[in-house]
Amino acid sequence: MMGKPKPEIWDDFFSRPSEVPPDFLQKDTEEAVDISLNKKENRVALTKMLMRLFALWQISITDQAAILHRSISTIRRYQSGGCIGDDQAMLDRVGLLMGIHKNLRILYPYNRDLVYRWITAKNSTFDGQAPLDIIKKEEEGLRVIRGYLESTVNS
């Protein structure tokens, strides 16, 4: 009888899969690990992952600022080790970006190049626009792109 497959996490900010021990999210059998984004140390780690993702997607600092609704100087601060705030709108945007990346990894598990350039590539689904263009142009652009990928993964 086959057991349930172990979940994967991405070490080194999306570069290598590794197996997660079954008790990864548990301190003991009763208490889950606190991964609260109210803790600065967790937001620092999330900011590093986000900046790494932007680098892999090869998105300009101007576009990063537009996506996050932040100034270029704030993005530079993030790149230098600063961390995102704990305001819900920002955390929502980061969550949507991570969800987009997750879905791209599911859709194209053997094509990292496509995973990383999909966001900036022209796409007939979006009338020849790149998903990045939709994200920057529409207030709900992140949700549109994430929703499209979610429906593709689930179809």
Buried (B, 14 or more C-beta within 10 A) or exposed (E): EEEEEEEEEBEEBBEEEEEEEEEEEEEEEEEEEEEEBEEEEBBBBBBBBBBBBBEBBEBEBEBBBBBBEBEEEBBEBBBEEBBBBBEEEBBEBBBBBBBBBBBBBBBBEEEBEEBBBBBBEEBEEBEEEBBBBBBBEEEEBBBBBBBBBBEEEEE
